[in-house]
């Protein structure tokens, strides 16, 4: 058996290795020993290949530039070597000859079985592995040792862009069985370089302080440890330079230019110095505005859209706004792919600019098909009735967005995405694809729950807000807690008619122990049947109407009734001490106005919802009264994931006709998670007043002789006790300021929300007469006189943290709060936990 060996062959082999990144496990001398001399060409009668493991033999033969029967001489050997190495699958190749038989011995490169990264925190492992995969270095790929250096350089470059210039990366190649390797990278990120100074050179119009206040990067301050604003980042610097450019362009400096930027690193790699050279240029004013092209809109409409006019300071932001609004307006008329380009004609001598807006509306676009995906439970027609476009009709981008918002408001949809792809071969047709993600709309519950306000509760409920995928709500429930027992059945159809009139019916029986409810003593049994209709005025406004019949029985205590309860019985010509049971029937009518521009039905983050309602009994009912209520919730996004929420609610009620005041059973309440967090449920506002008659002590002389019991004293000797139970009030004002922020580790969740809040509010009784109790003795040592519960200025304030989660068990709310301002007798709670109640 002979070996090939030629000096020019050795050079060719080494050249091939360098060209294709191959690794040869031998020195130059070893190669010279391994490759045999060839004096004469020979005909290859047979080829035997050894060492293949992963590559199929047929694949190798197809790649080999030599076949049996061909002549092999020294000039073809380098070509064979280079071709085999070019596959990047082998790290060693040896050729042998025995007569006319050619032996090819191969050593395959190992495959990567695993890539692990340790010590990284600034850059996620997934990001690094994804970048490696894009460069062909990934699990399951053939291992090329020469790629390690490039991988480490790429990782270092990423860390440099994050201001980590002390980064050190160590690599380890761990051999494993079956010709596999485990690649491990050990990262020592080091401390980030801090920005020591940011200098702006060339500015004269705006000082450094004003310009640097626009930057995300800074030299740091007290909060830098949380914001990392003093840590250099190439992306942040690019963003700040663009912000600086926009700042000048929006203020008329049309020729502004970022001349150059220098980033210097201190010798110890711990400090960074930024120098930004600017060329401000002159300030330009608008001389004329011209609209050109196929306008579609009238010039008057275009002028109303354009925020600039002749003589105004040039503003790039105003121009961008005008372009977007023009495209949006054209989209409303079906020109969904309109283009608007503004060309400035600059007069540098007079520092003026003429603006020409070229408008190309393109072809009018029509809707081909409206498609839905992701609606596994919801019927297609339920979603389609929320859409404000028709197949075959003109496309309106505004209607596409409006339809998306309407879908998002459905409580059984969690997410909605909309796309308008063009139809192939039809330039004027688009499909509208709505991709929805459903959330659980039905619950079957039977179990035990607990909350601070409601105590232990037993419940058995079957409810579905999207019954059989129809969008209708059906509910049957039995609930029992420490103060109430209820049985309820509801049905509601949001599209009772095709034009969007909703209708519903409800049947309910409730027994309420007001004493357990922190309310004036008494047990109320109520059976009620109600019918409701809703009428859509427009896309965001509805009118609601309802009528109901209520049959109730109040069982008050004849021994310790509160004054408010005694007055209620007296107003209805009944002495509670003789008959503590009061039966009454009510025929109720309610109407309401609702305006809703929220972007979602659950957990919205922008828009406003307003409700004005009136609830009153029809004349001739046993009790005649009315109640008015207005509420508004406004969500204002301030940053991605951050929203500012402001709430306001005002309520008022009173009696009319034969009923002198609002019955205490209908009074408003305050306190608890629904109104004032930080206060125990229903403990704010007027409290129940217990009046205790006094009597003489010991035996007294009478006309019949000596009596052993005392005699009642006149009413002016009564003792007054202020109960912890509330009596409610007929007037209420509540307000909330709330900052909603992303949940750590769940920023994109649509079922979890956290917030910081401040609640302010008060509840009072406009008809309370404090003079009725003047001069009477108080049993409470903390009070010198009965509080005036008709005073609206006794407001409360609380603040805290709230977490809300749409859990599989139902809505869950946890609040940690602290009262800042309270009144005597207010009951506080720092922690509240509720499951199964809406929020």
C-alpha positions in Angstrom: 0.0 0.0 0.0 1.4 3.4 -0.9 0.9 6.9 0.5 0.7 10.1 -1.6 3.2 12.8 -0.8 4.1 15.8 -2.9 5.2 19.2 -1.7 2.8 21.0 -4.0 0.0 18.7 -2.8 0.7 19.6 0.9 0.5 23.3 0.0 -2.8 22.8 -1.8 -4.2 20.8 1.1 -3.2 23.5 3.6 -4.6 26.1 1.2 -7.9 24.3 1.0 -8.0 24.1 4.8 -7.5 27.8 5.1 -10.1 28.6 2.4 -12.9 26.5 4.0 -12.1 26.9 7.6 -11.1 23.3 8.0 -8.9 22.0 10.9 -6.2 19.4 10.0 -5.0 17.4 12.9 -1.4 17.2 11.8 1.6 19.4 11.3 3.2 20.1 7.9 5.6 17.2 8.5 2.8 14.9 9.5 0.9 15.7 6.3 4.1 15.1 4.3 4.3 11.6 6.0 0.6 10.9 5.4 0.3 11.8 1.8 2.2 9.3 -0.5 4.3 10.2 -3.5 2.8 9.6 -6.9 5.2 8.9 -9.8 2.7 7.7 -12.3 -1.0 8.2 -13.0 -3.2 5.2 -12.5 -6.7 4.1 -13.4 -9.0 3.9 -10.4 -10.6 0.4 -10.3 -12.3 0.7 -6.9 -13.0 3.4 -4.2 -13.4 2.5 -0.6 -14.6 5.2 1.9 -14.1 4.8 5.7 -15.2 6.9 8.6 -18.7 8.1 7.4 -21.2 8.3 10.3 -23.9 10.9 9.5 -23.4 11.4 5.7 -24.8 8.8 3.5 -22.3 7.0 1.2 -24.4 7.9 -1.9 -24.3 11.6 -0.9 -20.5 11.4 -0.5 -20.1 9.7 -3.9 -22.2 12.4 -5.5 -20.0 15.1 -4.0 -16.7 13.3 -4.9 -15.2 14.7 -8.2 -13.9 11.2 -9.2 -15.4 8.0 -10.5 -14.2 4.4 -10.9 -12.5 4.1 -14.3 -11.1 7.6 -14.4 -7.4 8.4 -14.3 -6.0 9.9 -11.1 -2.8 11.8 -11.0 -1.1 14.3 -8.7 -2.9 17.3 -10.3 -6.4 16.0 -9.4 -5.6 15.2 -5.7 -5.8 18.9 -4.5 -9.1 19.3 -6.3 -10.5 16.2 -4.5 -9.3 17.4 -1.1 -10.7 20.9 -1.6 -14.1 19.6 -2.8 -14.5 17.3 0.3 -13.4 20.0 2.7 -15.9 22.4 1.0 -18.8 20.4 2.5 -17.7 21.6 5.9 -18.4 18.2 7.3 -14.9 16.8 7.9 -12.0 17.8 10.0 -9.5 15.3 8.6 -9.1 13.6 5.2 -6.5 11.0 4.2 -6.0 9.2 0.8 -4.3 5.8 0.3 -3.6 3.7 -2.8 -3.3 -0.1 -3.1 -2.8 -0.9 -6.8 -5.7 0.4 -8.6 -7.8 0.7 -5.4 -8.2 4.2 -3.8 -8.9 4.4 0.0 -10.4 7.6 1.4 -10.2 7.8 5.3 -12.4 10.5 6.8 -13.0 12.0 10.2 -16.3 13.8 10.5 -16.7 16.9 12.5 -18.8 16.5 15.7 -22.3 17.8 16.0 -23.4 20.3 18.6 -25.6 18.5 21.2 -26.1 21.5 23.5 -25.2 25.2 23.8 -25.3 26.6 27.3 -24.6 30.2 28.5 -23.9 31.1 32.1 -23.5 34.4 33.8 -25.5 36.6 31.4 -28.2 38.9 32.8 -28.3 42.0 30.6 -28.9 40.0 27.4 -31.3 37.1 27.6 -30.1 33.6 26.7 -32.9 33.3 24.1 -31.7 36.4 22.3 -28.1 35.1 22.1 -29.1 31.6 21.0 -31.4 33.1 18.3 -28.5 35.2 17.0 -26.2 32.1 17.0 -28.8 30.1 15.1 -29.1 32.8 12.4 -25.3 32.5 11.8 -25.6 28.7 11.6 -24.3 27.9 15.0 -27.0 25.9 16.8 -28.0 22.7 18.4 -27.9 19.8 15.9 -25.5 21.7 13.5 -22.0 20.5 12.6 -19.4 22.0 15.0 -16.9 24.3 13.3 -14.2 25.3 15.9 -13.3 28.4 13.9 -16.8 29.8 14.4 -16.3 30.1 18.2 -14.1 33.2 17.8 -16.8 34.9 15.6 -19.5 34.0 18.0 -17.6 35.5 21.0 -16.9 38.6 19.0 -20.6 39.0 18.2 -21.6 38.5 21.8 -19.0 41.1 22.9 -20.3 43.5 20.3 -23.8 43.2 21.8 -22.5 43.9 25.3 -20.6 46.9 24.0 -23.8 48.3 22.7 -25.2 48.0 26.3 -22.3 49.8 27.8 -20.6 46.7 29.1 -17.0 47.2 28.0 -15.4 45.0 30.7 -17.1 41.9 29.2 -15.1 38.6 29.3 -16.3 35.4 27.7 -14.8 32.0 28.2 -15.7 29.1 26.0 -15.4 25.4 26.7 -15.9 22.5 24.3 -16.9 19.3 26.1 -16.6 16.1 24.1 -19.5 13.6 24.4 -20.2 10.2 23.1 -21.3 9.5 19.5 -19.1 12.3 18.1 -21.0 15.1 19.8 -19.8 18.2 21.7 -21.4 20.5 24.4 -20.4 24.1 23.9 -20.5 26.2 27.1 -20.0 30.0 27.2 -19.2 31.5 30.6 -19.9 35.2 30.7 -18.5 37.7 33.1 -20.4 40.9 32.2 -18.6 43.2 34.5 -19.8 46.6 35.6 -21.5 48.8 33.0 -19.6 51.9 32.0 -21.3 55.0 33.4 -21.9 58.2 31.5 -19.6 60.8 33.0 -20.5 63.7 30.7 -22.6 64.6 27.7 -21.5 67.7 25.8 -23.4 69.4 23.0 -21.2 71.6 20.8 -22.4 74.2 18.3 -25.8 75.1 19.9 -26.7 78.7 20.5 -30.5 78.8 20.1 -31.2 76.3 22.9 -28.9 75.8 25.9 -27.4 72.5 27.0 -29.9 72.0 29.8 -32.9 72.3 27.6 -31.6 70.0 25.0 -30.3 67.4 27.4 -33.7 67.3 29.2 -35.0 65.6 26.0 -32.5 62.8 26.3 -33.1 59.3 27.7 -29.4 59.1 28.5 -28.0 61.3 31.2 -25.2 61.4 33.7 -27.5 60.0 36.3 -29.1 61.0 39.6 -30.8 59.7 42.6 -33.0 57.3 40.7 -30.4 56.0 38.3 -30.1 52.7 40.1 -33.7 52.0 39.0 -33.8 53.7 35.6 -30.3 52.9 34.3 -30.3 56.3 32.6 -26.6 56.7 33.2 -25.7 53.5 31.4 -24.6 53.9 27.8 -26.5 52.1 25.1 -26.0 52.5 21.4 -29.7 52.2 20.7 -30.6 54.8 23.3 -28.0 57.2 21.9 -29.5 56.7 18.4 -32.9 57.4 19.8 -31.7 60.6 21.6 -30.0 61.9 18.4 -33.2 61.4 16.6 -35.1 63.1 19.4 -32.7 66.0 19.2 -33.2 66.3 15.5 -37.0 66.3 15.9 -36.7 68.9 18.6 -35.1 71.3 16.2 -37.2 70.4 13.1 -40.4 70.9 15.1 -39.3 74.5 16.0 -38.5 75.7 12.5 -34.8 74.7 12.1 -35.2 73.0 8.8 -31.5 72.8 8.0 -30.5 71.3 11.4 -27.9 68.6 11.2 -26.2 66.2 13.6 -22.7 66.9 12.4 -20.9 64.2 14.3 -20.9 62.2 17.5 -17.9 61.0 19.5 -18.0 58.3 22.2 -14.9 58.1 24.4 -14.1 55.5 27.0 -11.9 56.1 30.0 -8.8 54.0 30.3 -10.3 51.9 33.1 -13.4 51.2 30.8 -15.7 52.5 33.5 -16.6 55.9 32.2 -18.0 57.2 28.9 -17.9 60.7 27.5 -20.3 61.7 24.8 -19.7 64.7 22.5 -22.5 65.7 20.1 -21.7 68.3 17.4 -24.7 70.1 16.0 -25.3 72.5 13.2 -28.5 74.4 14.0 -29.0 76.4 10.9 -31.5 79.2 10.5 -35.2 79.3 11.6 -37.7 79.0 8.7 -41.3 80.2 8.4 -44.0 78.8 6.1 -44.5 81.1 3.1 -47.2 79.1 1.3 -48.9 75.7 1.4 -49.9 74.0 -1.9 -52.0 70.8 -2.3 -51.3 68.9 -5.4 -52.3 65.7 -7.1 -55.7 64.0 -7.1 -57.1 65.7 -4.0 -60.4 63.8 -3.5 -61.0 66.1 -0.5 -61.9 69.7 -1.0 -59.2 72.3 -0.4 -61.2 73.7 2.5 -61.2 70.2 4.1 -57.4 70.0 3.5 -56.8 73.4 5.0 -58.8 72.4 8.1 -56.6 69.3 8.5 -53.3 71.2 8.1 -52.3 72.7 11.4 -49.9 75.1 9.7 -50.7 78.3 7.8 -48.8 81.1 6.1 -46.4 82.8 8.5 -46.3 80.0 11.0 -43.0 78.5 12.1 -42.0 75.4 10.2 -42.8 72.2 12.1 -41.9 68.7 10.9 -44.3 67.2 13.5 -47.2 69.3 12.2 -46.5 68.2 8.7 -46.3 64.5 9.7 -49.6 64.9 11.6 -51.2 66.5 8.5 -50.0 63.7 6.2 -51.4 61.0 8.5 -54.7 62.8 8.9 -55.1 63.2 5.2 -54.4 59.5 4.6 -56.8 58.7 7.4 -59.5 60.9 5.9 -59.0 59.4 2.4 -59.2 55.9 4.0 -62.6 56.8 5.3 -63.8 57.2 1.7 -62.2 53.9 0.6 -58.8 55.0 -0.4 -57.0 52.7 2.0 -53.5 52.9 0.4 -53.2 56.6 -0.2 -49.8 58.3 -0.2 -49.1 61.8 0.9 -45.6 63.3 0.4 -44.6 66.8 1.5 -41.9 68.5 -0.6 -40.4 71.7 1.0 -39.1 74.4 -1.4 -36.6 76.2 0.7 -35.7 79.9 0.2 -32.5 80.2 2.3 -32.1 83.9 1.6 -35.4 84.8 3.2 -35.5 81.8 5.6 -38.9 80.8 4.1 -40.2 77.5 2.9 -43.1 76.6 0.5 -44.8 73.3 1.3 -46.2 71.2 -1.5 -48.3 68.2 -0.4 -48.5 65.7 -3.2 -51.6 63.5 -2.7 -51.9 60.2 -4.5 -55.1 58.5 -3.3 -54.5 55.4 -5.4 -57.4 53.2 -6.4 -60.5 53.1 -4.4 -60.4 49.8 -2.4 -63.4 47.5 -1.8 -63.9 44.7 0.7 -63.6 41.2 -0.8 -64.1 39.0 2.2 -64.4 39.5 6.0 -62.8 36.5 7.7 -62.6 35.5 11.4 -60.2 33.1 13.0 -59.7 31.9 16.6 -63.4 31.9 17.4 -63.7 28.2 18.5 -66.7 28.8 20.7 -68.3 32.0 19.3 -70.6 31.8 16.3 -69.4 33.7 13.2 -72.5 35.8 13.0 -72.0 37.0 16.6 -68.7 38.6 15.6 -69.9 39.7 12.2 -72.7 41.8 13.7 -70.1 44.0 15.4 -68.4 44.7 12.1 -69.1 48.1 10.5 -68.3 47.2 6.9 -69.9 45.0 4.3 -68.4 42.6 1.8 -68.4 44.3 -1.6 -68.6 47.8 -0.1 -65.9 50.4 0.0 -63.1 49.9 2.5 -63.0 52.4 5.4 -59.9 52.2 7.6 -61.8 54.0 10.3 -64.6 51.4 10.1 -61.9 48.6 10.3 -60.6 50.2 13.5 -64.1 50.8 14.9 -65.1 47.2 14.3 -61.9 46.0 16.1 -62.8 48.1 19.1 -66.3 46.8 19.2 -65.0 43.2 19.2 -62.5 44.1 22.0 -65.4 45.3 24.1 -67.0 41.8 24.1 -66.3 40.3 27.5 -65.6 36.9 26.1 -62.8 38.1 23.8 -59.4 38.7 25.2 -57.5 40.0 22.1 -58.4 41.1 18.6 -56.0 41.7 15.7 -57.0 43.1 12.3 -55.2 42.8 8.9 -56.2 44.0 5.4 -54.1 42.0 2.9 -54.6 42.7 -0.8 -56.3 40.1 -2.9 -54.0 38.6 -5.5 -54.7 39.8 -9.1 -57.2 42.3 -7.8 -55.5 45.6 -7.0 -58.7 47.2 -5.8 -59.8 44.4 -3.4 -58.7 43.5 0.1 -59.7 40.9 2.6 -60.3 41.9 6.2 -59.0 39.2 8.6 -59.9 39.5 12.3 -57.9 37.1 14.5 -59.5 36.8 17.9 -58.4 35.1 21.1 -61.3 34.0 23.3 -61.4 34.0 27.1 -63.6 31.7 29.2 -67.1 33.1 29.1 -68.8 30.4 31.1 -68.4 29.3 34.7 -69.9 26.5 36.6 -69.2 27.1 40.3 -70.1 25.4 43.4 -67.9 25.9 46.5 -66.8 28.1 49.3 -65.2 31.5 49.0 -64.0 34.1 51.4 -63.4 37.9 51.4 -62.8 40.4 54.1 -66.0 42.2 53.4 -68.4 39.4 52.6 -67.0 36.7 54.9 -67.4 33.0 54.1 -69.7 32.4 51.2 -71.4 29.4 49.7 -72.3 29.5 46.1 -73.6 27.5 43.2 -73.7 29.4 39.9 -74.0 28.5 36.3 -73.4 31.5 34.1 -72.3 32.1 30.5 -71.9 35.5 28.8 -71.7 33.8 25.4 -74.3 31.0 25.7 -73.8 28.4 22.9 -71.7 30.9 21.1 -74.7 33.2 20.5 -73.4 36.2 22.5 -76.4 35.9 24.9 -75.9 35.9 28.6 -77.6 33.3 30.8 -77.2 33.0 34.5 -78.6 30.9 37.3 -77.2 31.3 40.8 -77.6 30.5 44.5 -75.4 32.5 46.9 -75.2 32.6 50.6 -72.9 34.6 52.8 -72.9 36.2 56.2 -75.5 38.8 55.4 -77.4 37.6 52.4 -79.0 34.7 50.7 -80.1 35.0 47.1 -81.6 33.0 44.2 -81.3 34.6 40.8 -82.0 33.8 37.1 -81.1 36.2 34.2 -81.3 36.3 30.5 -79.9 39.0 28.3 -79.8 39.3 24.5 -77.6 42.1 23.2 -79.2 41.8 19.7 -82.8 41.2 20.4 -83.5 42.9 17.1 -81.2 43.2 14.1 -80.7 46.9 14.6 -79.0 46.3 18.0 -81.9 46.7 20.5 -81.0 44.6 23.5 -83.5 42.9 25.9 -83.3 41.1 29.1 -85.4 39.6 31.9 -84.4 38.8 35.5 -86.1 37.0 38.4 -84.6 37.3 41.9 -85.3 36.5 45.5 -83.1 37.9 48.2 -83.0 37.8 52.0 -80.7 40.4 53.5 -79.6 40.8 57.1 -78.7 44.5 57.2 -77.2 44.1 60.7 -74.5 41.7 59.3 -74.0 44.1 56.4 -72.8 46.9 58.8 -76.1 48.6 58.1 -79.2 49.6 60.2 -80.7 46.6 61.8 -83.5 44.6 60.0 -84.1 41.7 57.7 -85.5 42.3 54.3 -87.1 39.7 52.1 -87.5 40.8 48.5 -88.9 39.1 45.3 -88.4 41.0 42.1 -89.2 40.5 38.4 -87.6 42.9 35.9 -87.6 43.6 32.2 -84.9 45.7 30.4 -84.4 47.2 26.9 -81.4 48.9 25.4 -81.5 51.2 22.4 -78.3 52.2 20.4 -78.2 55.9 19.6 -74.9 55.6 17.7 -71.7 53.6 17.8 -70.8 54.6 21.4 -74.0 55.7 23.0 -77.0 53.7 24.2 -80.3 54.4 26.0 -81.6 51.9 28.5 -85.1 51.4 29.9 -86.4 49.0 32.5 -89.4 48.2 34.5 -89.7 45.9 37.5 -92.1 44.8 40.2 -90.8 44.3 43.7 -92.6 42.6 46.7 -90.8 43.2 50.0 -91.1 42.5 53.7 -89.0 44.3 56.3 -88.6 42.6 59.7 -87.1 45.1 62.1 -86.2 44.6 65.7 -88.7 46.1 68.1 -86.2 46.3 71.0 -83.1 47.9 69.6 -84.1 49.7 66.4 -82.0 52.6 65.2 -83.6 56.1 65.1 -83.5 56.1 61.3 -85.5 52.8 61.3 -88.0 54.2 63.8 -88.4 57.4 61.7 -89.0 55.2 58.6 -91.8 53.3 60.3 -93.3 56.6 61.7 -93.2 58.2 58.2 -95.3 55.3 57.0 -97.8 55.6 59.9 -96.6 52.6 61.8 -95.3 52.2 65.3 -92.3 49.8 65.2 -92.7 48.9 68.9 -96.2 47.6 68.2 -95.6 46.1 64.7 -92.0 45.7 63.6 -93.0 44.2 60.2 -93.5 46.4 57.2 -94.8 45.0 53.9 -94.6 47.1 50.7 -94.9 46.7 47.0 -93.0 48.8 44.4 -93.4 49.3 40.7 -90.0 50.6 39.6 -88.9 52.3 36.4 -85.4 53.0 35.4 -83.7 54.7 32.5 -80.1 55.4 31.7 -77.7 56.9 29.2 -74.4 55.3 28.5 -71.5 56.5 26.4 -68.5 54.1 26.0 -65.3 54.8 24.0 -63.2 52.3 25.9 -60.9 50.1 23.8 -61.6 46.9 25.6 -64.5 45.4 27.7 -62.1 44.1 30.4 -58.9 45.8 31.5 -59.2 48.8 29.1 -56.2 51.2 28.9 -57.7 54.1 26.9 -61.0 55.8 26.3 -63.9 57.0 28.5 -67.1 55.4 29.8 -70.0 57.5 31.2 -73.3 56.5 32.7 -76.2 58.6 33.8 -79.1 56.7 35.3 -82.5 57.5 37.0 -84.4 55.0 39.1 -87.7 55.8 40.5 -90.9 54.2 41.7 -94.1 54.9 39.8 -96.7 57.0 41.6 -99.1 54.9 43.6 -96.3 52.5 44.9 -96.2 52.0 48.6 -93.0 54.1 48.7 -92.4 57.0 46.3 -88.8 58.0 45.7 -86.2 58.6 43.0 -82.5 58.0 42.7 -80.0 59.6 40.3 -76.5 58.4 39.6 -73.7 59.6 37.3 -70.3 58.1 36.9 -67.3 58.6 34.5 -64.1 56.6 34.1 -61.4 58.0 31.9 -58.3 56.0 30.9 -55.3 58.0 29.5 -52.3 56.1 28.3 -49.0 57.9 29.2 -46.4 55.3 28.1 -46.5 51.7 26.8 -48.1 49.6 29.5 -48.7 52.7 31.7 -52.2 54.3 32.0 -53.6 57.0 34.2 -57.2 56.3 35.4 -59.5 59.0 36.8 -62.9 58.2 38.2 -65.8 60.3 39.4 -69.2 59.3 40.7 -72.1 61.4 42.1 -75.3 60.0 43.5 -78.5 61.6 44.8 -81.9 60.4 46.0 -85.0 61.7 47.8 -88.7 60.9 48.3 -91.6 62.5 46.6 -95.4 62.5 47.0 -96.4 60.9 50.3 -92.8 59.7 51.0 -91.0 62.5 52.8 -87.4 61.2 52.3 -85.4 58.4 50.7 -86.2 55.2 52.5 -83.2 54.0 54.5 -83.4 50.7 52.6 -82.6 52.6 49.4 -79.8 54.7 50.8 -76.4 54.8 49.2 -73.4 53.2 50.9 -69.7 53.7 50.8 -66.6 51.8 52.0 -65.0 48.6 50.6 -63.4 47.7 47.3 -66.2 49.0 45.1 -66.1 52.6 46.5 -63.5 53.5 49.2 -60.7 51.1 49.6 -59.0 51.1 53.0 -62.4 51.3 54.8 -64.5 48.3 55.8 -67.5 47.7 53.6 -70.5 50.1 54.3 -69.0 51.8 57.3 -68.6 55.4 55.9 -71.2 58.1 56.3 -74.2 58.5 58.7 -74.2 55.8 61.4 -77.2 54.3 63.0 -78.3 56.1 66.2 -79.6 54.1 69.1 -81.8 56.1 71.6 -82.1 54.5 75.0 -84.8 55.7 77.4 -83.8 56.4 81.0 -85.7 55.5 84.2 -85.6 56.1 87.9 -83.7 53.6 90.0 -85.0 51.7 93.0 -88.6 51.7 94.6 -90.8 54.7 94.0 -94.1 55.8 95.6 -97.3 55.6 93.5 -101.0 56.0 94.2 -101.2 52.2 94.5 -98.3 52.0 96.9 -94.6 51.4 96.5 -93.3 50.0 93.2 -90.0 48.1 92.9 -89.2 49.2 89.3 -88.1 52.6 88.2 -90.4 54.8 86.1 -89.5 56.0 82.6 -88.1 59.5 82.6 -89.0 62.2 80.0 -87.3 62.0 76.5 -84.9 64.8 77.3 -83.2 62.3 79.7 -82.6 59.7 76.9 -79.1 58.4 76.3 -77.7 58.4 72.7 -75.4 55.7 71.4 -73.7 55.9 68.0 -73.6 52.4 66.4 -70.8 51.0 64.2 -73.6 50.1 61.8 -74.2 52.7 59.0 -77.6 54.0 58.1 -76.4 55.1 54.6 -77.2 58.5 53.0 -79.0 60.0 50.1 -76.0 61.9 48.7 -72.6 60.5 47.7 -69.6 61.8 45.9 -66.6 59.5 45.1 -63.4 60.1 43.2 -60.3 58.0 42.3 -56.9 58.7 40.8 -55.1 55.5 39.7 -51.8 54.8 38.0 -51.9 51.4 36.2 -48.5 50.0 35.4 -47.2 46.7 33.8 -47.0 43.7 36.0 -43.4 42.6 36.4 -42.7 39.4 34.4 -46.1 39.6 32.8 -46.0 42.9 30.8 -48.1 41.6 27.9 -50.8 40.0 30.0 -54.4 41.0 29.3 -55.7 39.2 32.4 -53.5 40.7 35.1 -53.3 44.4 36.3 -51.5 46.3 39.0 -52.0 49.9 40.1 -51.4 52.6 42.7 -54.5 54.5 43.8 -55.9 57.4 45.8 -59.6 57.3 46.7 -61.5 60.3 47.9 -65.2 60.5 48.8 -68.0 61.1 51.2 -71.5 60.0 52.0 -74.1 62.1 53.8 -77.8 62.6 54.5 -79.1 66.0 53.5 -82.3 65.6 55.7 -80.5 64.6 58.9 -81.4 67.0 61.7 -78.7 67.1 64.4 -80.8 69.5 66.5 -83.1 66.6 67.3 -80.3 65.2 69.5 -79.0 68.4 71.1 -78.6 68.2 74.9 -78.9 64.5 75.1 -76.3 62.4 76.9 -73.8 60.4 74.7 -72.7 57.0 75.9 -69.6 57.1 73.7 -66.6 58.7 75.6 -65.0 59.6 72.3 -67.8 62.0 71.2 -69.0 65.1 72.9 -72.1 65.5 70.6 -73.8 63.7 67.8 -72.0 64.3 64.5 -73.9 66.3 61.9 -74.4 63.7 59.2 -75.9 66.3 56.9 -72.4 67.9 56.5 -70.9 67.1 53.0 -67.4 68.3 54.0 -66.5 65.3 56.1 -64.6 63.6 53.2 -62.3 60.6 53.5 -59.0 59.8 51.7 -57.2 56.5 51.3 -54.3 55.3 49.2 -52.7 52.0 48.3 -51.8 49.2 45.9 -54.2 47.0 44.0 -53.8 43.8 42.0 -56.6 42.5 39.7 -56.5 39.1 38.1 -59.1 37.5 35.8 -58.4 34.0 37.4 -60.0 30.7 36.4 -62.1 31.0 39.6 -63.4 34.4 38.5 -62.3 38.0 39.0 -59.9 38.3 41.9 -59.0 41.6 43.5 -56.3 42.2 46.2 -55.9 45.6 47.7 -53.4 46.9 50.2 -54.5 50.4 51.4 -54.2 52.9 54.2 -56.7 55.6 55.2 -55.2 59.1 55.1 -58.2 61.0 56.4 -61.1 59.4 58.3 -63.9 60.2 60.7 -64.8 58.8 64.1 -66.6 55.5 63.9 -65.1 54.7 60.5 -64.0 51.0 60.3 -60.7 50.6 58.4 -59.1 47.6 56.7 -55.6 47.5 55.3 -56.0 44.3 53.3 -59.0 43.2 51.2 -59.4 40.0 49.2 -62.3 39.3 46.9 -63.0 36.4 44.5 -65.9 36.2 42.1 -66.9 39.9 42.2 -66.6 42.2 39.2 -64.1 45.1 39.3 
